[in-house]
Amino acid sequence: MKSVPNPYRRRTIVAAIVSADALALSALLFALSRSVAVSEWMATHTTRAWVYLWGHIGSIFPWSIFEWGALLLVTVAIVCVVSCIVLLCKRAWMRAASVIMPLVATGCCILCVYYGTAGVCYNRKPLALPICANDAIAADRIADACDAFWNQYDAIAAQLETDADGVPICPYTFRELSDLLAREFARLDPQYFGTYTPRAKPVSNWWIMSNFRIAGITFVPTAEPNVNAGMPAYDRVTTMAHEMAHTHGIMREFNANTVADYVLLISDDPYLKFCGMASVAGDWFTLFLYTNQYPIYRERFSERKQPAASAMRTQSFEWWQRYDLFDEIGEFFNDLYLRLIGGQESGTGSYYDPSDADEIGTTPDGFPIFDNPQFGESARILYTLYAQ
């Protein structure tokens, strides 16, 4: 009598083969992308083509495909895990394996697609932005540059309408803001950044994101810059610009911050430019400090405040203070992702590109003396735009 094939065994074996193939391909992509040349080629060819295709498909839907797909996947995963546990309790080993292995295979395939579109971009060439080199910063030009910045800062603030708390009012809807930022990205080097920017999507379940302390998520396989829709306007602007940078193959977090700052600072729109200036204004202190000009900073700029920007940042701080239920969990998984997938040894520390210098002594007045300053990208952006 001919035996009947076991469907549970067959399903388990197929899922195991798919999982192994997906993991093997992910490992190959990881190894290849350690080469800057390969990473750059993948970013400007395969990733760019993928984002162009799926960005246009995704633009048909006003809601986030990633958000609802993730919720569906989590729901299915919970059902599969519970079913697997029940079957294991009944000692139905093969049936349990046939339930859990397709879930594992799905996760491995998603990982493979994600790494093939986003993970391969973590080792690209330096940003193609007109930002001065570290040794091009001349100490004697910083004070005049800072004056120019503050004069423009105050002039732009005077153009903005504010609410009762003095916070500038964003004059744009979410979609208008997305389209406006896309036009700003079109001003960048097309060879490095490409010419297409997908429209940003507001996340409906923003309460969940907020309690994980997540401002935005760009899921490159669906080509969607997803933004926490509940945040104050200032956070939405800077986050949207940051997440849009990711869709251009800029995956390192501090690089995405740099691109976001640059795009906002060169904008001709007063509100966007003001948000960019508020984001980087603190870097003037760094420029003065590490070029041994702190006395000048204290005398001329330490008491200079921009009231509208201060109100804007206070609103942002107070809003985020309301949401902290799962912030440590969110920090843990984000750090794990950046280390394992992004190859960033500092994990969530990769969001920052701080300036630094060697302290070699103090002045007779007690001020520190620094040597060999290494300025971060945002500080060099400021110098480039206002001193050069």
C-alpha positions as CSV (number, residue, x, y, z in Angstrom):
1,M,0.0,0.0,0.0
2,K,1.5,3.4,-1.0
3,S,2.1,5.7,1.9
4,V,0.5,9.2,1.9
5,P,3.0,12.1,2.1
6,N,2.8,14.0,5.3
7,P,1.7,17.6,4.4
8,Y,3.0,19.0,7.7
9,R,6.5,17.6,7.1
10,R,6.5,18.9,3.5
11,R,5.4,22.3,4.6
12,T,8.1,22.4,7.3
13,I,10.8,21.3,4.9
14,V,9.9,23.9,2.3
15,A,9.8,26.6,4.9
16,A,13.1,25.6,6.3
17,I,14.7,25.6,2.8
18,V,13.3,29.1,2.1
19,S,14.6,30.4,5.4
20,A,18.0,29.0,4.8
21,D,18.2,30.5,1.3
22,A,17.0,33.9,2.5
23,L,19.6,33.9,5.4
24,A,22.3,32.8,3.0
25,L,21.5,35.6,0.6
26,S,21.4,38.1,3.4
27,A,24.8,37.0,4.6
28,L,26.2,37.3,1.1
29,L,24.8,40.8,0.7
30,F,26.2,41.7,4.1
31,A,29.7,40.5,3.1
32,L,29.6,42.2,-0.3
33,S,28.3,45.5,1.1
34,R,31.4,45.8,3.3
35,S,33.0,47.1,0.1
36,V,32.3,50.9,-0.3
37,A,32.2,50.4,-4.1
38,V,29.6,47.6,-3.9
39,S,27.5,49.6,-1.3
40,E,27.6,52.7,-3.5
41,W,26.6,50.7,-6.6
42,M,23.7,49.0,-4.8
43,A,22.5,52.3,-3.4
44,T,22.5,54.1,-6.7
45,H,21.1,51.2,-8.8
46,T,19.1,48.5,-7.1
47,T,17.9,50.5,-4.1
48,R,17.1,53.6,-6.2
49,A,15.1,51.5,-8.7
50,W,13.3,49.7,-5.9
51,V,12.3,53.0,-4.2
52,Y,11.2,54.5,-7.5
53,L,8.9,51.5,-8.3
54,W,7.4,50.9,-4.9
55,G,7.2,54.6,-4.0
56,H,4.9,55.2,-7.0
57,I,2.9,52.1,-6.1
58,G,2.7,53.2,-2.4
59,S,1.6,56.7,-3.4
60,I,-1.7,55.3,-4.5
61,F,-2.6,54.6,-0.9
62,P,-2.9,57.5,1.6
63,W,-2.2,55.2,4.5
64,S,1.1,53.5,5.4
65,I,1.5,50.1,3.9
66,F,4.3,49.4,6.4
67,E,2.2,50.3,9.4
68,W,-0.8,48.1,8.6
69,G,1.4,45.3,7.2
70,A,3.4,45.3,10.4
71,L,0.2,45.2,12.5
72,L,-1.1,42.3,10.4
73,L,2.2,40.4,10.7
74,V,2.3,40.9,14.5
75,T,-1.2,39.6,14.7
76,V,-0.5,36.5,12.6
77,A,2.7,35.9,14.6
78,I,0.8,35.9,17.9
79,V,-1.7,33.5,16.5
80,C,1.0,31.2,15.1
81,V,3.0,31.2,18.4
82,V,-0.1,30.5,20.5
83,S,-1.1,27.7,18.1
84,C,2.4,26.2,18.2
85,I,2.4,26.2,22.0
86,V,-0.9,24.4,22.0
87,L,0.3,21.8,19.5
88,L,3.5,21.3,21.5
89,C,1.5,20.6,24.6
90,K,-0.4,18.0,22.6
91,R,3.0,16.6,21.4
92,A,2.0,17.2,17.8
93,W,5.6,18.0,17.0
94,M,5.4,18.1,13.2
95,R,2.2,20.1,13.1
96,A,3.7,22.6,15.5
97,A,6.8,22.9,13.2
98,S,4.6,23.3,10.2
99,V,2.9,26.3,11.9
100,I,6.0,28.1,13.1
101,M,8.4,27.5,10.2
102,P,6.3,29.4,7.6
103,L,6.4,32.3,10.0
104,V,10.2,32.0,10.4
105,A,10.5,31.8,6.6
106,T,8.4,35.0,6.2
107,G,10.6,36.8,8.6
108,C,13.8,35.6,6.9
109,C,12.5,36.8,3.5
110,I,11.5,40.2,4.9
111,L,15.0,40.5,6.4
112,C,16.6,39.5,3.0
113,V,14.6,42.1,1.1
114,Y,15.2,44.7,3.7
115,Y,19.0,44.1,3.7
116,G,19.0,44.0,-0.1
117,T,17.4,47.4,-0.3
118,A,18.5,49.3,2.9
119,G,21.2,47.3,4.7
120,V,23.5,47.4,1.7
121,C,23.5,51.3,1.9
122,Y,25.2,51.6,5.3
123,N,28.7,51.7,3.8
124,R,28.4,54.4,1.1
125,K,30.8,57.0,0.1
126,P,30.8,60.3,2.1
127,L,27.9,62.6,1.5
128,A,28.0,64.6,-1.7
129,L,27.2,67.9,0.0
130,P,29.1,71.1,-0.2
131,I,30.3,70.9,3.4
132,C,33.8,72.3,4.2
133,A,36.5,70.0,5.4
134,N,37.5,70.1,9.1
135,D,40.8,72.0,8.4
136,A,39.0,74.7,6.4
137,I,37.4,76.2,9.5
138,A,39.1,79.5,10.3
139,A,38.6,80.7,13.8
140,D,38.7,84.4,13.0
141,R,35.6,84.1,10.7
142,I,33.3,82.4,13.2
143,A,32.1,85.4,15.1
144,D,31.0,87.3,12.0
145,A,29.4,84.1,10.6
146,C,27.5,83.7,13.9
147,D,26.3,87.3,13.7
148,A,25.0,86.7,10.2
149,F,23.2,83.6,11.3
150,W,21.5,85.3,14.3
151,N,20.4,88.3,12.2
152,Q,18.8,86.0,9.7
153,Y,17.3,83.8,12.5
154,D,15.6,86.8,14.0
155,A,14.5,88.2,10.6
156,I,12.9,84.9,9.6
157,A,11.2,84.5,13.0
158,A,9.5,87.9,12.5
159,Q,7.9,86.6,9.3
160,L,6.2,83.6,11.1
161,E,2.8,83.6,12.7
162,T,2.9,82.3,16.3
163,D,0.3,80.8,18.7
164,A,-0.6,82.0,22.2
165,D,2.6,80.3,23.5
166,G,4.8,82.0,21.0
167,V,5.3,78.8,19.0
168,P,5.6,79.3,15.2
169,I,2.5,77.9,13.4
170,C,3.2,75.4,10.6
171,P,1.3,76.8,7.6
172,Y,1.2,73.4,5.8
173,T,-0.8,70.3,5.9
174,F,1.1,67.0,6.3
175,R,0.8,66.3,2.5
176,E,1.8,69.9,1.6
177,L,4.9,69.6,3.9
178,S,5.8,66.3,2.3
179,D,5.6,67.7,-1.3
180,L,7.5,70.8,-0.3
181,L,10.3,68.8,1.2
182,A,10.4,66.6,-1.9
183,R,11.1,69.7,-4.0
184,E,13.9,70.7,-1.6
185,F,15.5,67.3,-2.0
186,A,15.4,67.7,-5.8
187,R,18.0,70.5,-5.3
188,L,20.7,67.9,-4.2
189,D,23.3,66.2,-6.4
190,P,21.2,63.8,-8.5
191,Q,24.1,61.4,-9.1
192,Y,24.5,60.7,-5.4
193,F,20.9,61.3,-4.1
194,G,18.8,60.5,-7.2
195,T,15.9,62.6,-8.3
196,Y,12.8,60.9,-6.8
197,T,11.6,61.3,-3.2
198,P,8.6,59.2,-2.1
199,R,5.8,61.0,-0.3
200,A,5.9,60.7,3.5
201,K,3.1,58.9,5.2
202,P,1.5,59.8,8.6
203,V,1.3,56.8,11.1
204,S,-2.2,56.5,12.4
205,N,-1.2,54.5,15.5
206,W,1.1,57.3,16.6
207,W,0.4,56.7,20.3
208,I,2.2,53.4,20.1
209,M,5.1,55.0,18.3
210,S,5.3,57.8,20.8
211,N,5.5,55.5,23.8
212,F,8.4,53.6,22.1
213,R,10.0,57.1,21.6
214,I,9.9,56.6,17.9
215,A,9.6,59.8,15.7
216,G,9.7,58.1,12.3
217,I,10.5,54.8,10.5
218,T,11.6,54.4,6.9
219,F,10.9,50.9,5.6
220,V,12.8,50.9,2.4
221,P,11.0,47.8,0.9
222,T,7.8,49.7,0.8
223,A,9.6,53.0,0.0
224,E,7.7,54.9,2.7
225,P,9.1,57.6,5.1
226,N,6.7,57.0,8.0
227,V,6.3,59.9,10.4
228,N,4.7,60.0,13.8
229,A,1.6,62.1,13.1
230,G,1.0,63.1,16.7
231,M,4.2,65.1,17.2
232,P,4.5,68.9,17.3
233,A,5.0,70.5,13.9
234,Y,8.7,71.2,14.5
235,D,9.4,67.5,15.1
236,R,7.3,66.5,12.1
237,V,9.4,68.8,9.9
238,T,12.8,67.6,11.0
239,T,11.7,64.0,11.2
240,M,10.2,64.0,7.8
241,A,13.3,65.4,6.3
242,H,15.4,62.8,8.1
243,E,13.2,59.9,7.0
244,M,13.1,61.1,3.4
245,A,16.9,61.1,3.4
246,H,16.8,57.4,4.2
247,T,14.8,56.8,1.0
248,H,17.8,58.3,-1.0
249,G,20.0,55.5,0.3
250,I,21.3,57.6,3.3
251,M,21.1,54.9,6.0
252,R,23.6,56.0,8.6
253,E,21.6,58.0,11.1
254,F,23.9,60.9,11.6
255,N,24.2,61.3,7.8
256,A,20.4,61.4,7.5
257,N,20.4,64.1,10.2
258,T,23.0,66.0,8.2
259,V,21.1,65.8,5.0
260,A,17.9,66.9,6.8
261,D,19.6,69.9,8.3
262,Y,21.2,70.9,5.0
263,V,17.9,70.6,3.1
264,L,16.1,72.7,5.6
265,L,18.9,75.3,5.9
266,I,19.1,75.9,2.1
267,S,15.3,76.2,1.8
268,D,13.7,79.4,0.6
269,D,10.6,78.7,2.6
270,P,10.7,80.7,5.9
271,Y,9.1,78.0,8.1
272,L,11.4,75.2,6.8
273,K,14.5,77.3,7.1
274,F,13.6,78.4,10.6
275,C,13.2,74.7,11.7
276,G,16.6,73.9,10.2
277,M,18.2,76.9,12.0
278,A,16.6,75.8,15.3
279,S,18.0,72.3,14.8
280,V,21.6,73.4,14.5
281,A,21.8,76.7,16.4
282,G,23.6,75.0,19.4
283,D,26.6,74.1,17.2
284,W,27.8,77.7,17.3
285,F,28.8,77.1,20.9
286,T,30.9,74.1,19.7
287,L,32.6,76.2,17.0
288,F,33.6,78.9,19.5
289,L,34.6,76.5,22.3
290,Y,36.9,74.2,20.2
291,T,38.6,77.2,18.4
292,N,39.5,78.6,21.9
293,Q,37.1,81.6,21.5
294,Y,34.7,80.9,24.4
295,P,35.3,84.4,25.9
296,I,34.0,85.9,22.7
297,Y,31.0,83.6,22.7
298,R,30.2,84.4,26.4
299,E,30.5,88.2,25.7
300,R,28.6,88.4,22.5
301,F,26.3,85.4,22.1
302,S,25.7,83.4,25.3
303,E,22.7,85.5,26.3
304,R,21.3,85.8,22.8
305,K,18.1,83.7,22.5
306,Q,15.5,83.3,19.8
307,P,12.1,83.4,21.7
308,A,10.1,81.6,19.0
309,A,12.7,78.8,18.7
310,S,12.9,78.4,22.4
311,A,9.1,78.1,22.6
312,M,9.1,75.6,19.8
313,R,11.7,73.4,21.5
314,T,9.9,73.7,24.9
315,Q,6.7,72.5,23.2
316,S,8.6,69.5,21.8
317,F,10.2,68.6,25.1
318,E,7.0,68.8,27.0
319,W,5.1,66.7,24.4
320,W,7.7,63.9,24.5
321,Q,7.7,63.9,28.3
322,R,4.1,62.5,28.2
323,Y,5.1,59.3,26.4
324,D,7.6,56.9,28.0
325,L,5.8,53.6,28.6
326,F,8.0,51.5,26.4
327,D,10.9,53.9,25.8
328,E,13.6,51.5,27.1
329,I,12.2,48.6,25.0
330,G,12.3,50.9,21.9
331,E,15.8,52.0,22.7
332,F,17.0,48.4,23.1
333,F,15.6,47.1,19.8
334,N,16.7,50.2,17.9
335,D,20.2,49.8,19.3
336,L,20.2,46.1,18.4
337,Y,19.0,46.8,14.9
338,L,21.7,49.5,14.3
339,R,24.4,47.2,15.5
340,L,23.4,44.0,13.7
341,I,21.8,45.2,10.5
342,G,23.4,48.6,10.2
343,G,26.9,47.6,11.3
344,Q,27.0,50.6,13.6
345,E,29.3,49.8,16.5
346,S,27.8,52.7,18.6
347,G,24.2,51.5,18.1
348,T,21.9,54.4,18.8
349,G,24.9,56.6,19.4
350,S,25.2,56.7,15.6
351,Y,22.5,59.3,15.5
352,Y,25.1,61.8,16.6
353,D,28.2,63.1,15.0
354,P,29.6,65.2,17.8
355,S,32.5,67.6,17.6
356,D,35.5,66.9,19.8
357,A,39.0,68.2,20.6
358,D,41.9,67.5,22.9
359,E,42.0,69.7,26.0
360,I,45.6,70.7,26.6
361,G,45.3,73.2,29.4
362,T,43.5,76.3,30.7
363,T,43.9,80.1,30.3
364,P,44.8,82.4,33.2
365,D,41.1,83.1,33.4
366,G,40.3,79.4,33.8
367,F,38.9,78.8,30.3
368,P,39.9,75.4,28.7
369,I,42.4,75.4,25.8
370,F,41.8,72.9,23.0
371,D,43.9,71.5,20.2
372,N,43.2,69.3,17.2
373,P,39.4,70.1,16.9
374,Q,37.3,67.6,15.0
375,F,34.1,69.2,14.0
376,G,30.9,67.2,13.3
377,E,28.9,67.6,10.1
378,S,26.3,69.9,11.5
379,A,29.0,72.3,12.8
380,R,30.7,72.2,9.4
381,I,27.4,72.9,7.7
382,L,27.0,76.1,9.7
383,Y,30.4,77.3,8.9
384,T,30.0,76.5,5.2
385,L,26.7,78.3,4.8
386,Y,27.5,81.4,7.0
387,A,31.3,81.8,6.9
388,Q,32.2,80.6,3.4
